[in-house]
Amino acid sequence: MSNVAAFVKDLTLPTMPEVAHELIRSLNDDEIPMGKLKETIAKDPALTVKLLRLANSARFGVSREVSNLEDAMAVVGMAQVRTLALSACLSDAFPVAPGLNRDTFWRESQACAAYAQWLASRMGADSQQAWLSGFMVRLGELMIVQNQPEALAAIEQKPHYPGGRWEREASLLGFTEGQITAEMARRWKFPQSIIDALESSGDPLAMRPFCRLSGVLHLAELLATTDVDTSKDISEVPQELLVALQLDREWLLAHMAEAREFAASATVH
């Protein structure tokens, strides 16, 4: 048993509702009918309300009120409805530990998800899988704090710098939040592609063969933890990672404003 598996073995994992399990199973089905997905989501009235609120948000700019689930799915899109519904189930299932601001934690998770989606869409990759993986990657930190609450201060120490949280987690525990999230995803039977990406998100260049989604998650988290629109942001990104992702540093710098605008509009407050 790996160190990560042993760590998670003794933890009490959040209980996922049956709706979430059905949504996870549907991630492996690209041909799921809209009616089946609607039937699954409708089992959870609170989840339905959240999706209606999302469909009516400024993010989608609808000209009339969206009042039912079918219309919401038409506005948001089936693929995005599925990942957003699952992310809502996850955020409800995970209590945020004392010492972490709940709103800030989930807003930062959404920002990482949005950067991952933006990057994946520019690379011709699965943008919804990238969004969901990006949203999930920090869940492992919540499990770390559940098991070792005294570690929170060290992990979240200021000042923050891109990649610093992974380094501190690896130093304290020997593994990162993404590896813990991957182990949880494995137990919940997420698609293997998401598990692999989460597992190596802290050090994607160490994985052979290289996993592009893992590299996207790593880069998305680096971008999500920078606040200033300057070239210094991009200088923190390893050149080897950009080469592996077939991205140009100058192109990334030129498109940072677009990426930040996308992340801001995709974050539901």
Wavefront OBJ file of the C-alpha trace (Angstrom):
o trace
v 0.000 0.000 0.000
v 1.376 3.428 -0.952
v 1.884 6.171 1.633
v -1.004 8.103 0.100
v -3.346 5.092 0.184
v -2.397 4.450 3.821
v -3.047 8.108 4.668
v -6.503 8.065 3.080
v -7.353 4.609 4.492
v -7.700 5.955 8.020
v -9.709 9.029 7.018
v -13.464 9.390 7.013
v -14.222 10.315 3.431
v -17.301 12.459 2.809
v -20.384 10.480 1.883
v -21.245 11.164 -1.727
v -24.978 11.292 -2.533
v -26.330 8.782 -5.031
v -26.841 11.618 -7.510
v -23.096 12.270 -7.427
v -22.309 8.581 -7.995
v -24.643 8.537 -11.002
v -22.966 11.662 -12.378
v -19.517 10.092 -11.910
v -20.652 6.982 -13.793
v -21.947 9.212 -16.581
v -18.496 10.761 -17.084
v -17.543 7.620 -18.989
v -20.585 7.983 -21.268
v -20.239 10.626 -23.974
v -23.596 9.613 -25.454
v -25.753 9.970 -22.333
v -29.223 11.226 -23.347
v -30.282 14.628 -22.046
v -33.386 13.054 -20.521
v -31.301 10.627 -18.449
v -29.044 13.391 -17.170
v -32.048 15.574 -16.362
v -33.657 12.659 -14.490
v -30.496 12.175 -12.426
v -30.114 15.842 -11.445
v -33.841 16.253 -10.725
v -33.516 13.741 -7.869
v -31.785 16.496 -5.872
v -34.005 19.602 -5.587
v -31.241 21.689 -3.994
v -28.907 20.846 -6.875
v -31.605 21.797 -9.362
v -31.982 25.185 -7.681
v -28.217 25.771 -7.896
v -28.181 25.013 -11.612
v -31.137 27.315 -12.235
v -29.335 30.079 -10.355
v -26.229 29.463 -12.439
v -28.166 29.526 -15.725
v -29.661 32.885 -14.726
v -26.299 34.362 -13.747
v -24.543 37.091 -15.733
v -22.066 34.463 -16.883
v -24.551 33.160 -19.471
v -26.279 36.453 -20.272
v -29.772 35.050 -20.929
v -32.448 37.560 -21.973
v -35.263 35.851 -20.065
v -35.524 34.007 -16.769
v -34.642 30.333 -16.881
v -37.253 28.598 -14.731
v -36.862 24.866 -15.316
v -34.089 22.308 -15.472
v -34.550 21.490 -19.152
v -34.106 25.154 -20.138
v -31.117 25.453 -17.795
v -29.460 22.494 -19.508
v -30.101 24.099 -22.890
v -28.510 27.380 -21.717
v -25.493 25.901 -19.932
v -24.924 22.864 -22.170
v -25.100 19.187 -21.229
v -21.381 18.638 -20.689
v -21.024 21.693 -18.483
v -24.212 20.927 -16.569
v -22.806 17.522 -15.662
v -19.462 18.829 -14.388
v -21.013 21.801 -12.585
v -23.600 19.558 -10.933
v -20.893 17.192 -9.767
v -18.769 20.061 -8.453
v -21.801 21.307 -6.492
v -22.184 17.838 -4.933
v -18.494 17.839 -3.995
v -18.556 21.279 -2.402
v -21.617 20.296 -0.355
v -20.006 17.005 0.731
v -16.728 18.518 1.942
v -16.733 20.645 5.081
v -14.021 23.285 4.960
v -11.701 22.972 7.937
v -11.424 25.621 10.651
v -8.784 28.124 9.612
v -9.766 28.033 5.927
v -12.317 30.528 4.660
v -15.011 28.479 2.912
v -15.928 31.106 0.311
v -12.297 31.811 -0.516
v -11.419 28.122 -0.767
v -14.190 27.301 -3.237
v -13.689 30.515 -5.209
v -10.005 29.636 -5.643
v -10.975 26.095 -6.644
v -13.325 27.526 -9.269
v -10.561 29.837 -10.512
v -8.179 26.885 -10.949
v -10.962 25.006 -12.755
v -11.578 27.959 -15.073
v -7.896 28.353 -15.976
v -7.722 24.606 -16.657
v -10.792 24.844 -18.886
v -9.363 27.860 -20.741
v -6.035 26.121 -21.333
v -7.652 22.855 -22.438
v -9.943 24.626 -24.885
v -6.967 26.446 -26.440
v -5.134 23.121 -26.797
v -8.034 21.164 -28.286
v -8.376 18.995 -25.167
v -11.484 18.024 -23.163
v -12.318 21.344 -21.496
v -15.074 19.997 -19.208
v -12.858 17.225 -17.867
v -10.188 19.868 -17.276
v -12.691 22.076 -15.423
v -13.813 19.281 -13.115
v -10.246 18.096 -12.433
v -9.140 21.653 -11.714
v -12.017 22.118 -9.301
v -11.137 18.912 -7.469
v -7.372 19.218 -7.143
v -7.376 21.048 -3.791
v -9.808 18.651 -2.099
v -6.832 16.706 -0.800
v -5.812 19.679 1.333
v -9.100 19.351 3.225
v -8.235 15.724 3.973
v -4.746 16.691 5.149
v -6.205 19.191 7.577
v -8.808 16.673 8.771
v -6.035 14.232 9.663
v -3.362 16.720 10.762
v -5.000 20.065 11.639
v -1.704 21.375 12.957
v -0.287 21.215 9.413
v -2.620 23.936 8.124
v -0.545 26.856 9.360
v 2.579 25.522 7.656
v 0.788 24.701 4.398
v -0.956 28.069 4.187
v 1.889 30.210 5.479
v 2.379 33.633 3.922
v 3.543 34.874 1.583
v 2.005 32.563 -0.973
v 3.956 31.931 -4.127
v 3.081 29.774 -7.141
v 3.646 26.099 -6.359
v 4.518 26.797 -2.735
v 1.638 24.806 -1.269
v 2.709 21.638 -3.115
v 6.277 22.066 -1.882
v 5.191 22.515 1.725
v 2.814 19.529 1.564
v 5.501 17.303 0.055
v 7.978 18.413 2.710
v 5.547 17.784 5.579
v 3.886 14.587 4.339
v 5.859 13.182 1.439
v 2.956 13.726 -0.974
v 0.681 16.507 -2.221
v -3.002 17.357 -2.097
v -3.457 16.223 -5.706
v -2.217 12.731 -4.867
v -4.722 12.490 -2.025
v -7.512 13.748 -4.273
v -6.509 11.118 -6.847
v -6.837 8.364 -4.240
v -10.303 9.613 -3.312
v -11.253 9.804 -6.988
v -10.045 6.213 -7.420
v -12.302 5.034 -4.606
v -15.249 6.948 -6.062
v -14.550 5.348 -9.473
v -13.822 8.486 -11.449
v -12.448 7.958 -14.979
v -8.809 6.825 -14.945
v -7.774 9.844 -17.009
v -8.862 12.190 -14.201
v -7.209 10.020 -11.537
v -3.889 9.989 -13.423
v -3.975 13.756 -13.963
v -4.707 14.521 -10.310
v -2.048 12.089 -9.112
v 0.772 13.809 -10.995
v -0.550 17.386 -10.942
v 2.054 18.500 -8.405
v 4.931 17.303 -10.617
v 3.590 16.522 -14.091
v 7.021 16.290 -15.700
v 7.854 13.259 -13.536
v 5.062 11.178 -15.088
v 5.931 8.872 -17.979
v 4.383 9.061 -20.426
v 3.582 12.734 -19.966
v -0.075 13.369 -19.109
v -1.279 16.537 -20.815
v -4.216 17.026 -18.439
v -1.806 16.799 -15.504
v 0.311 19.550 -17.058
v -2.796 21.662 -17.610
v -3.778 21.284 -13.931
v -0.297 22.260 -12.782
v -0.225 25.335 -14.985
v -3.795 26.293 -14.042
v -2.936 26.211 -10.342
v 0.159 28.344 -10.935
v -1.934 30.907 -12.796
v -4.673 30.813 -10.147
v -2.203 31.645 -7.382
v -0.791 34.756 -9.068
v -2.492 38.116 -8.664
v -0.436 40.589 -10.644
v -0.696 41.014 -14.415
v 3.007 41.121 -15.186
v 5.560 38.997 -16.990
v 6.796 37.790 -13.581
v 3.681 35.601 -13.413
v 4.793 33.684 -16.477
v 8.414 33.514 -15.392
v 7.297 31.169 -12.591
v 6.146 28.576 -15.133
v 8.853 25.957 -15.857
v 10.020 26.088 -19.464
v 10.036 22.279 -19.596
v 6.316 22.256 -18.801
v 5.524 24.761 -21.545
v 7.507 22.673 -24.027
v 5.660 19.505 -22.975
v 2.321 21.295 -23.399
v 3.495 22.814 -26.692
v 2.823 26.323 -25.414
v 4.913 29.397 -26.093
v 5.801 31.643 -23.149
v 5.272 34.808 -25.182
v 1.890 33.556 -26.405
v 0.850 32.784 -22.828
v 1.931 36.229 -21.645
v 0.049 37.897 -24.503
v -3.133 36.009 -23.610
v -3.005 36.367 -19.823
v -5.584 39.172 -19.779
v -7.966 36.968 -21.773
v -7.318 34.042 -19.426
v -7.934 36.159 -16.329
v -11.120 37.596 -17.794
v -12.351 34.079 -18.554
v -11.512 32.876 -15.032
v -13.265 35.864 -13.454
v -16.430 35.390 -15.519
v -16.475 31.627 -14.868
v -16.316 32.010 -11.085
v -19.741 31.985 -9.460
v -19.710 34.081 -6.280
l 1 2 3 4 5 6 7 8 9 10 11 12 13 14 15 16 17 18 19 20 21 22 23 24 25 26 27 28 29 30 31 32 33 34 35 36 37 38 39 40 41 42 43 44 45 46 47 48 49 50 51 52 53 54 55 56 57 58 59 60 61 62 63 64 65 66 67 68 69 70 71 72 73 74 75 76 77 78 79 80 81 82 83 84 85 86 87 88 89 90 91 92 93 94 95 96 97 98 99 100 101 102 103 104 105 106 107 108 109 110 111 112 113 114 115 116 117 118 119 120 121 122 123 124 125 126 127 128 129 130 131 132 133 134 135 136 137 138 139 140 141 142 143 144 145 146 147 148 149 150 151 152 153 154 155 156 157 158 159 160 161 162 163 164 165 166 167 168 169 170 171 172 173 174 175 176 177 178 179 180 181 182 183 184 185 186 187 188 189 190 191 192 193 194 195 196 197 198 199 200 201 202 203 204 205 206 207 208 209 210 211 212 213 214 215 216 217 218 219 220 221 222 223 224 225 226 227 228 229 230 231 232 233 234 235 236 237 238 239 240 241 242 243 244 245 246 247 248 249 250 251 252 253 254 255 256 257 258 259 260 261 262 263 264 265 266 267 268 269
